[in-house]
């Protein structure tokens, strides 16, 4: 599956068209190496690129799910409705390259982070 620019669809689009649950995780995760903070921080931009490269075929909601809910499903993690985190941003939204995270409300950790 070569993907753009050689083909019109990316590997993710092909998997989604076959009803495969797709989850994405930060780049630079190699067996035996620690996750770099930059990779986790930049995951939202990786998700943004998936949306941008799809030509409108993948929605923001589907992309959010690939980096959150789908990972929980694939790993078999049980979550509770009141344990989700709320991320407040300035700009056009979390996936926008111009957006800045202003704060995170975390009921599970019992705190609010402001940046």
N, CA, C and O atoms as a GROMACS GRO file, in nm:
protein
  460
    1UNK      N    1   0.084  -0.118   0.000
    1UNK     CA    2   0.000   0.000   0.000
    1UNK      C    3   0.089   0.124   0.000
    1UNK      O    4   0.125   0.174   0.107
    2UNK      N    5   0.123   0.174  -0.116
    2UNK     CA    6   0.214   0.288  -0.120
    2UNK      C    7   0.156   0.417  -0.063
    2UNK      O    8   0.228   0.489   0.006
    3UNK      N    9   0.031   0.449  -0.088
    3UNK     CA   10  -0.029   0.572  -0.037
    3UNK      C   11   0.009   0.694  -0.119
    3UNK      O   12   0.082   0.683  -0.217
    4UNK      N   13  -0.040   0.811  -0.077
    4UNK     CA   14  -0.013   0.935  -0.150
    4UNK      C   15   0.137   0.965  -0.154
    4UNK      O   16   0.206   0.936  -0.056
    5UNK      N   17   0.189   1.021  -0.258
    5UNK     CA   18   0.123   1.069  -0.379
    5UNK      C   19   0.108   0.963  -0.487
    5UNK      O   20   0.055   0.993  -0.594
    6UNK      N   21   0.155   0.840  -0.462
    6UNK     CA   22   0.147   0.737  -0.565
    6UNK      C   23   0.006   0.684  -0.585
    6UNK      O   24  -0.031   0.647  -0.697
    7UNK      N   25  -0.073   0.680  -0.480
    7UNK     CA   26  -0.212   0.636  -0.489
    7UNK      C   27  -0.301   0.738  -0.418
    7UNK      O   28  -0.254   0.822  -0.342
    8UNK      N   29  -0.430   0.728  -0.445
    8UNK     CA   30  -0.524   0.824  -0.386
    8UNK      C   31  -0.553   0.796  -0.239
    8UNK      O   32  -0.590   0.888  -0.166
    9UNK      N   33  -0.537   0.673  -0.194
    9UNK     CA   34  -0.571   0.638  -0.057
    9UNK      C   35  -0.448   0.600   0.024
    9UNK      O   36  -0.354   0.538  -0.028
   10UNK      N   37  -0.450   0.638   0.150
   10UNK     CA   38  -0.343   0.599   0.242
   10UNK      C   39  -0.374   0.461   0.299
   10UNK      O   40  -0.484   0.409   0.282
   11UNK      N   41  -0.278   0.402   0.366
   11UNK     CA   42  -0.300   0.273   0.431
   11UNK      C   43  -0.413   0.282   0.533
   11UNK      O   44  -0.493   0.190   0.546
   12UNK      N   45  -0.420   0.394   0.604
   12UNK     CA   46  -0.527   0.412   0.704
   12UNK      C   47  -0.663   0.414   0.636
   12UNK      O   48  -0.757   0.353   0.685
   13UNK      N   49  -0.675   0.484   0.523
   13UNK     CA   50  -0.802   0.489   0.452
   13UNK      C   51  -0.844   0.350   0.403
   13UNK      O   52  -0.962   0.315   0.410
   14UNK      N   53  -0.750   0.273   0.356
   14UNK     CA   54  -0.781   0.138   0.308
   14UNK      C   55  -0.828   0.051   0.424
   14UNK      O   56  -0.925  -0.023   0.411
   15UNK      N   57  -0.758   0.058   0.537
   15UNK     CA   58  -0.800  -0.020   0.654
   15UNK      C   59  -0.939   0.021   0.701
   15UNK      O   60  -1.022  -0.066   0.730
   16UNK      N   61  -0.966   0.151   0.707
   16UNK     CA   62  -1.098   0.198   0.748
   16UNK      C   63  -1.207   0.153   0.652
   16UNK      O   64  -1.318   0.121   0.695
   17UNK      N   65  -1.177   0.150   0.522
   17UNK     CA   66  -1.277   0.107   0.424
   17UNK      C   67  -1.312  -0.041   0.439
   17UNK      O   68  -1.417  -0.085   0.390
   18UNK      N   69  -1.226  -0.117   0.507
   18UNK     CA   70  -1.252  -0.258   0.534
   18UNK      C   71  -1.297  -0.281   0.678
   18UNK      O   72  -1.290  -0.393   0.730
   19UNK      N   73  -1.346  -0.174   0.742
   19UNK     CA   74  -1.400  -0.179   0.879
   19UNK      C   75  -1.300  -0.230   0.983
   19UNK      O   76  -1.337  -0.298   1.078
   20UNK      N   77  -1.173  -0.197   0.964
   20UNK     CA   78  -1.069  -0.231   1.061
   20UNK      C   79  -1.061  -0.117   1.162
   20UNK      O   80  -1.060   0.000   1.124
   21UNK      N   81  -1.055  -0.151   1.291
   21UNK     CA   82  -1.037  -0.049   1.394
   21UNK      C   83  -0.891  -0.005   1.390
   21UNK      O   84  -0.801  -0.086   1.414
   22UNK      N   85  -0.868   0.121   1.361
   22UNK     CA   86  -0.733   0.175   1.347
   22UNK      C   87  -0.699   0.260   1.469
   22UNK      O   88  -0.777   0.345   1.510
   23UNK      N   89  -0.582   0.235   1.525
   23UNK     CA   90  -0.531   0.316   1.634
   23UNK      C   91  -0.393   0.366   1.598
   23UNK      O   92  -0.313   0.292   1.539
   24UNK      N   93  -0.364   0.489   1.632
   24UNK     CA   94  -0.231   0.542   1.606
   24UNK      C   95  -0.167   0.583   1.738
   24UNK      O   96  -0.235   0.619   1.834
   25UNK      N   97  -0.036   0.577   1.740
   25UNK     CA   98   0.038   0.616   1.859
   25UNK      C   99   0.155   0.704   1.818
   25UNK      O  100   0.185   0.715   1.700
   26UNK      N  101   0.219   0.766   1.914
   26UNK     CA  102   0.328   0.858   1.879
   26UNK      C  103   0.439   0.793   1.798
   26UNK      O  104   0.467   0.674   1.812
   27UNK      N  105   0.500   0.873   1.713
   27UNK     CA  106   0.616   0.826   1.636
   27UNK      C  107   0.732   0.799   1.730
   27UNK      O  108   0.730   0.837   1.847
   28UNK      N  109   0.831   0.732   1.676
   28UNK     CA  110   0.958   0.708   1.746
   28UNK      C  111   0.946   0.611   1.861
   28UNK      O  112   1.028   0.614   1.953
   29UNK      N  113   0.846   0.526   1.858
   29UNK     CA  114   0.840   0.420   1.959
   29UNK      C  115   0.904   0.297   1.898
   29UNK      O  116   0.849   0.236   1.806
   30UNK      N  117   1.018   0.262   1.950
   30UNK     CA  118   1.094   0.147   1.903
   30UNK      C  119   1.110   0.052   2.021
   30UNK      O  120   1.126   0.096   2.134
   31UNK      N  121   1.104  -0.076   1.993
   31UNK     CA  122   1.115  -0.174   2.101
   31UNK      C  123   1.238  -0.145   2.187
   31UNK      O  124   1.349  -0.134   2.136
   32UNK      N  125   1.215  -0.133   2.315
   32UNK     CA  126   1.324  -0.112   2.409
   32UNK      C  127   1.361   0.033   2.432
   32UNK      O  128   1.447   0.062   2.516
   33UNK      N  129   1.300   0.126   2.359
   33UNK     CA  130   1.335   0.267   2.380
   33UNK      C  131   1.221   0.338   2.453
   33UNK      O  132   1.104   0.302   2.440
   34UNK      N  133   1.258   0.438   2.528
   34UNK     CA  134   1.158   0.516   2.601
   34UNK      C  135   1.088   0.612   2.507
   34UNK      O  136   1.146   0.662   2.410
   35UNK      N  137   0.962   0.638   2.536
   35UNK     CA  138   0.885   0.734   2.457
   35UNK      C  139   0.937   0.874   2.485
   35UNK      O  140   0.943   0.918   2.600
   36UNK      N  141   0.973   0.943   2.380
   36UNK     CA  142   1.019   1.080   2.396
   36UNK      C  143   0.899   1.171   2.419
   36UNK      O  144   0.792   1.149   2.362
   37UNK      N  145   0.917   1.272   2.502
   37UNK     CA  146   0.806   1.364   2.531
   37UNK      C  147   0.762   1.438   2.406
   37UNK      O  148   0.644   1.469   2.391
   38UNK      N  149   0.856   1.466   2.315
   38UNK     CA  150   0.818   1.536   2.192
   38UNK      C  151   0.724   1.452   2.109
   38UNK      O  152   0.634   1.506   2.045
   39UNK      N  153   0.742   1.320   2.107
   39UNK     CA  154   0.658   1.233   2.026
   39UNK      C  155   0.515   1.233   2.077
   39UNK      O  156   0.420   1.239   1.998
   40UNK      N  157   0.498   1.227   2.207
   40UNK     CA  158   0.363   1.231   2.265
   40UNK      C  159   0.300   1.368   2.243
   40UNK      O  160   0.181   1.378   2.212
   41UNK      N  161   0.378   1.472   2.259
   41UNK     CA  162   0.328   1.609   2.242
   41UNK      C  163   0.286   1.635   2.097
   41UNK      O  164   0.190   1.708   2.073
   42UNK      N  165   0.356   1.575   2.002
   42UNK     CA  166   0.328   1.598   1.860
   42UNK      C  167   0.224   1.504   1.802
   42UNK      O  168   0.192   1.515   1.683
   43UNK      N  169   0.170   1.413   1.881
   43UNK     CA  170   0.071   1.319   1.829
   43UNK      C  171  -0.049   1.392   1.769
   43UNK      O  172  -0.103   1.347   1.668
   44UNK      N  173  -0.090   1.502   1.828
   44UNK     CA  174  -0.205   1.575   1.773
   44UNK      C  175  -0.177   1.624   1.632
   44UNK      O  176  -0.268   1.632   1.550
   45UNK      N  177  -0.052   1.658   1.602
   45UNK     CA  178  -0.019   1.701   1.466
   45UNK      C  179  -0.013   1.582   1.371
   45UNK      O  180  -0.048   1.595   1.254
   46UNK      N  181   0.030   1.467   1.420
   46UNK     CA  182   0.025   1.346   1.337
   46UNK      C  183  -0.119   1.316   1.298
   46UNK      O  184  -0.148   1.280   1.184
   47UNK      N  185  -0.210   1.331   1.394
   47UNK     CA  186  -0.353   1.310   1.368
   47UNK      C  187  -0.402   1.415   1.268
   47UNK      O  188  -0.480   1.383   1.178
   48UNK      N  189  -0.359   1.538   1.284
   48UNK     CA  190  -0.397   1.644   1.191
   48UNK      C  191  -0.353   1.614   1.048
   48UNK      O  192  -0.426   1.642   0.953
   49UNK      N  193  -0.233   1.558   1.034
   49UNK     CA  194  -0.185   1.521   0.901
   49UNK      C  195  -0.270   1.412   0.839
   49UNK      O  196  -0.293   1.412   0.718
   50UNK      N  197  -0.318   1.319   0.921
   50UNK     CA  198  -0.405   1.213   0.869
   50UNK      C  199  -0.531   1.274   0.808
   50UNK      O  200  -0.574   1.235   0.699
   51UNK      N  201  -0.589   1.370   0.879
   51UNK     CA  202  -0.710   1.438   0.829
   51UNK      C  203  -0.677   1.515   0.701
   51UNK      O  204  -0.749   1.505   0.602
   52UNK      N  205  -0.570   1.593   0.704
   52UNK     CA  206  -0.534   1.676   0.589
   52UNK      C  207  -0.503   1.592   0.465
   52UNK      O  208  -0.541   1.629   0.354
   53UNK      N  209  -0.433   1.481   0.484
   53UNK     CA  210  -0.393   1.397   0.371
   53UNK      C  211  -0.508   1.313   0.316
   53UNK      O  212  -0.496   1.256   0.207
   54UNK      N  213  -0.618   1.304   0.390
   54UNK     CA  214  -0.728   1.219   0.346
   54UNK      C  215  -0.817   1.285   0.241
   54UNK      O  216  -0.903   1.219   0.183
   55UNK      N  217  -0.798   1.413   0.217
   55UNK     CA  218  -0.881   1.482   0.119
   55UNK      C  219  -1.027   1.487   0.160
   55UNK      O  220  -1.116   1.482   0.074
   56UNK      N  221  -1.052   1.498   0.289
   56UNK     CA  222  -1.189   1.506   0.338
   56UNK      C  223  -1.256   1.373   0.363
   56UNK      O  224  -1.373   1.369   0.401
   57UNK      N  225  -1.185   1.263   0.342
   57UNK     CA  226  -1.244   1.130   0.361
   57UNK      C  227  -1.241   1.083   0.506
   57UNK      O  228  -1.318   0.995   0.544
   58UNK      N  229  -1.153   1.141   0.587
   58UNK     CA  230  -1.146   1.108   0.730
   58UNK      C  231  -1.183   1.232   0.808
   58UNK      O  232  -1.121   1.338   0.792
   59UNK      N  233  -1.285   1.220   0.893
   59UNK     CA  234  -1.332   1.335   0.971
   59UNK      C  235  -1.242   1.359   1.092
   59UNK      O  236  -1.163   1.273   1.131
   60UNK      N  237  -1.254   1.479   1.150
   60UNK     CA  238  -1.181   1.510   1.272
   60UNK      C  239  -1.220   1.412   1.384
   60UNK      O  240  -1.136   1.368   1.461
   61UNK      N  241  -1.349   1.379   1.391
   61UNK     CA  242  -1.397   1.288   1.495
   61UNK      C  243  -1.334   1.150   1.481
   61UNK      O  244  -1.292   1.090   1.580
   62UNK      N  245  -1.326   1.100   1.357
   62UNK     CA  246  -1.265   0.969   1.333
   62UNK      C  247  -1.116   0.972   1.367
   62UNK      O  248  -1.062   0.876   1.421
   63UNK      N  249  -1.051   1.083   1.335
   63UNK     CA  250  -0.909   1.097   1.365
   63UNK      C  251  -0.884   1.102   1.515
   63UNK      O  252  -0.792   1.039   1.566
   64UNK      N  253  -0.969   1.180   1.588
   64UNK     CA  254  -0.958   1.182   1.735
   64UNK      C  255  -0.970   1.041   1.791
   64UNK      O  256  -0.894   1.001   1.879
   65UNK      N  257  -1.066   0.966   1.738
   65UNK     CA  258  -1.089   0.829   1.786
   65UNK      C  259  -0.966   0.741   1.766
   65UNK      O  260  -0.935   0.657   1.851
   66UNK      N  261  -0.896   0.758   1.654
   66UNK     CA  262  -0.777   0.676   1.628
   66UNK      C  263  -0.669   0.695   1.733
   66UNK      O  264  -0.593   0.602   1.760
   67UNK      N  265  -0.661   0.813   1.792
   67UNK     CA  266  -0.557   0.841   1.890
   67UNK      C  267  -0.606   0.829   2.034
   67UNK      O  268  -0.531   0.854   2.128
   68UNK      N  269  -0.733   0.792   2.052
   68UNK     CA  270  -0.786   0.785   2.189
   68UNK      C  271  -0.873   0.662   2.209
   68UNK      O  272  -0.825   0.559   2.257
   69UNK      N  273  -0.999   0.671   2.173
   69UNK     CA  274  -1.095   0.564   2.200
   69UNK      C  275  -1.053   0.433   2.133
   69UNK      O  276  -1.064   0.327   2.194
   70UNK      N  277  -1.006   0.440   2.009
   70UNK     CA  278  -0.968   0.318   1.940
   70UNK      C  279  -0.850   0.248   2.008
   70UNK      O  280  -0.845   0.125   2.012
   71UNK      N  281  -0.755   0.325   2.060
   71UNK     CA  282  -0.643   0.266   2.133
   71UNK      C  283  -0.694   0.192   2.256
   71UNK      O  284  -0.650   0.081   2.285
   72UNK      N  285  -0.788   0.254   2.328
   72UNK     CA  286  -0.845   0.189   2.446
   72UNK      C  287  -0.915   0.059   2.407
   72UNK      O  288  -0.901  -0.042   2.476
   73UNK      N  289  -0.991   0.061   2.296
   73UNK     CA  290  -1.059  -0.060   2.249
   73UNK      C  291  -0.958  -0.169   2.213
   73UNK      O  292  -0.973  -0.284   2.253
   74UNK      N  293  -0.857  -0.132   2.137
   74UNK     CA  294  -0.758  -0.230   2.090
   74UNK      C  295  -0.677  -0.290   2.205
   74UNK      O  296  -0.637  -0.407   2.198
   75UNK      N  297  -0.654  -0.212   2.309
   75UNK     CA  298  -0.578  -0.262   2.424
   75UNK      C  299  -0.667  -0.324   2.531
   75UNK      O  300  -0.617  -0.378   2.630
   76UNK      N  301  -0.799  -0.318   2.511
   76UNK     CA  302  -0.892  -0.376   2.607
   76UNK      C  303  -0.901  -0.300   2.737
   76UNK      O  304  -0.925  -0.358   2.843
   77UNK      N  305  -0.882  -0.168   2.731
   77UNK     CA  306  -0.886  -0.085   2.851
   77UNK      C  307  -1.031  -0.049   2.881
   77UNK      O  308  -1.103  -0.001   2.794
   78UNK      N  309  -1.073  -0.073   3.005
   78UNK     CA  310  -1.206  -0.032   3.048
   78UNK      C  311  -1.198   0.111   3.099
   78UNK      O  312  -1.117   0.142   3.187
   79UNK      N  313  -1.280   0.197   3.043
   79UNK     CA  314  -1.281   0.337   3.087
   79UNK      C  315  -1.419   0.372   3.139
   79UNK      O  316  -1.519   0.308   3.105
   80UNK      N  317  -1.424   0.472   3.220
   80UNK     CA  318  -1.549   0.520   3.276
   80UNK      C  319  -1.578   0.658   3.219
   80UNK      O  320  -1.486   0.736   3.193
   81UNK      N  321  -1.706   0.686   3.200
   81UNK     CA  322  -1.747   0.812   3.136
   81UNK      C  323  -1.692   0.936   3.206
   81UNK      O  324  -1.658   1.034   3.140
   82UNK      N  325  -1.683   0.933   3.338
   82UNK     CA  326  -1.639   1.052   3.410
   82UNK      C  327  -1.487   1.059   3.427
   82UNK      O  328  -1.438   1.145   3.500
   83UNK      N  329  -1.414   0.971   3.362
   83UNK     CA  330  -1.268   0.973   3.374
   83UNK      C  331  -1.198   1.032   3.252
   83UNK      O  332  -1.075   1.034   3.246
   84UNK      N  333  -1.275   1.079   3.155
   84UNK     CA  334  -1.215   1.141   3.037
   84UNK      C  335  -1.154   1.275   3.071
   84UNK      O  336  -1.196   1.341   3.166
   85UNK      N  337  -1.056   1.316   2.993
   85UNK     CA  338  -0.992   1.445   3.015
   85UNK      C  339  -1.044   1.545   2.913
   85UNK      O  340  -1.069   1.510   2.798
   86UNK      N  341  -1.058   1.668   2.956
   86UNK     CA  342  -1.102   1.776   2.869
   86UNK      C  343  -0.982   1.865   2.840
   86UNK      O  344  -0.914   1.911   2.932
   87UNK      N  345  -0.956   1.888   2.712
   87UNK     CA  346  -0.843   1.971   2.670
   87UNK      C  347  -0.898   2.101   2.612
   87UNK      O  348  -0.976   2.099   2.518
   88UNK      N  349  -0.856   2.214   2.670
   88UNK     CA  350  -0.897   2.346   2.621
   88UNK      C  351  -0.785   2.403   2.536
   88UNK      O  352  -0.668   2.406   2.576
   89UNK      N  353  -0.822   2.449   2.416
   89UNK     CA  354  -0.723   2.505   2.324
   89UNK      C  355  -0.765   2.643   2.278
   89UNK      O  356  -0.882   2.680   2.285
   90UNK      N  357  -0.667   2.719   2.231
   90UNK     CA  358  -0.696   2.844   2.161
   90UNK      C  359  -0.673   2.816   2.013
   90UNK      O  360  -0.593   2.730   1.978
   91UNK      N  361  -0.741   2.887   1.929
   91UNK     CA  362  -0.726   2.863   1.786
   91UNK      C  363  -0.843   2.785   1.732
   91UNK      O  364  -0.953   2.789   1.788
   92UNK      N  365  -0.820   2.714   1.624
   92UNK     CA  366  -0.928   2.646   1.552
   92UNK      C  367  -0.965   2.510   1.609
   92UNK      O  368  -1.069   2.456   1.572
   93UNK      N  369  -0.887   2.454   1.695
   93UNK     CA  370  -0.916   2.321   1.749
   93UNK      C  371  -0.788   2.246   1.778
   93UNK      O  372  -0.680   2.290   1.741
   94UNK      N  373  -0.801   2.135   1.845
   94UNK     CA  374  -0.686   2.059   1.890
   94UNK      C  375  -0.595   2.014   1.776
   94UNK      O  376  -0.473   2.007   1.794
   95UNK      N  377  -0.653   1.984   1.660
   95UNK     CA  378  -0.572   1.934   1.549
   95UNK      C  379  -0.513   2.043   1.461
   95UNK      O  380  -0.435   2.014   1.370
   96UNK      N  381  -0.548   2.166   1.486
   96UNK     CA  382  -0.495   2.278   1.408
   96UNK      C  383  -0.348   2.301   1.445
   96UNK      O  384  -0.311   2.297   1.562
   97UNK      N  385  -0.267   2.326   1.344
   97UNK     CA  386  -0.125   2.350   1.369
   97UNK      C  387  -0.101   2.481   1.443
   97UNK      O  388   0.004   2.499   1.505
   98UNK      N  389  -0.197   2.573   1.434
   98UNK     CA  390  -0.184   2.701   1.504
   98UNK      C  391  -0.237   2.696   1.646
   98UNK      O  392  -0.213   2.789   1.724
   99UNK      N  393  -0.309   2.591   1.682
   99UNK     CA  394  -0.372   2.581   1.814
   99UNK      C  395  -0.268   2.566   1.924
   99UNK      O  396  -0.160   2.512   1.903
  100UNK      N  397  -0.304   2.616   2.039
  100UNK     CA  398  -0.218   2.604   2.157
  100UNK      C  399  -0.302   2.548   2.271
  100UNK      O  400  -0.412   2.595   2.296
  101UNK      N  401  -0.250   2.446   2.339
  101UNK     CA  402  -0.320   2.389   2.453
  101UNK      C  403  -0.310   2.487   2.569
  101UNK      O  404  -0.201   2.527   2.609
  102UNK      N  405  -0.426   2.526   2.623
  102UNK     CA  406  -0.430   2.620   2.735
  102UNK      C  407  -0.444   2.550   2.869
  102UNK      O  408  -0.393   2.598   2.970
  103UNK      N  409  -0.512   2.436   2.870
  103UNK     CA  410  -0.532   2.366   2.996
  103UNK      C  411  -0.592   2.228   2.974
  103UNK      O  412  -0.648   2.198   2.869
  104UNK      N  413  -0.578   2.145   3.077
  104UNK     CA  414  -0.634   2.009   3.075
  104UNK      C  415  -0.703   1.986   3.208
  104UNK      O  416  -0.645   2.005   3.315
  105UNK      N  417  -0.830   1.944   3.200
  105UNK     CA  418  -0.905   1.907   3.320
  105UNK      C  419  -0.904   1.755   3.328
  105UNK      O  420  -0.951   1.688   3.236
  106UNK      N  421  -0.851   1.701   3.436
  106UNK     CA  422  -0.836   1.557   3.451
  106UNK      C  423  -0.905   1.507   3.578
  106UNK      O  424  -0.846   1.515   3.686
  107UNK      N  425  -1.029   1.455   3.567
  107UNK     CA  426  -1.096   1.399   3.685
  107UNK      C  427  -1.022   1.279   3.744
  107UNK      O  428  -1.020   1.261   3.866
  108UNK      N  429  -0.962   1.198   3.659
  108UNK     CA  430  -0.891   1.080   3.706
  108UNK      C  431  -0.773   1.116   3.794
  108UNK      O  432  -0.749   1.052   3.897
  109UNK      N  433  -0.699   1.220   3.756
  109UNK     CA  434  -0.585   1.265   3.836
  109UNK      C  435  -0.626   1.365   3.942
  109UNK      O  436  -0.548   1.397   4.032
  110UNK      N  437  -0.750   1.416   3.931
  110UNK     CA  438  -0.801   1.511   4.030
  110UNK      C  439  -0.734   1.646   4.025
  110UNK      O  440  -0.712   1.708   4.129
  111UNK      N  441  -0.701   1.694   3.904
  111UNK     CA  442  -0.635   1.824   3.895
  111UNK      C  443  -0.662   1.891   3.761
  111UNK      O  444  -0.713   1.830   3.667
  112UNK      N  445  -0.627   2.017   3.756
  112UNK     CA  446  -0.637   2.097   3.635
  112UNK      C  447  -0.498   2.152   3.605
  112UNK      O  448  -0.436   2.216   3.689
  113UNK      N  449  -0.450   2.126   3.484
  113UNK     CA  450  -0.321   2.181   3.440
  113UNK      C  451  -0.349   2.302   3.352
  113UNK      O  452  -0.427   2.294   3.257
  114UNK      N  453  -0.287   2.415   3.384
  114UNK     CA  454  -0.298   2.535   3.302
  114UNK      C  455  -0.161   2.568   3.246
  114UNK      O  456  -0.060   2.560   3.316
  115UNK      N  457  -0.159   2.607   3.118
  115UNK     CA  458  -0.031   2.636   3.053
  115UNK      C  459  -0.027   2.780   3.008
  115UNK      O  460   0.073   2.823   2.951
   0.00000   0.00000   0.00000
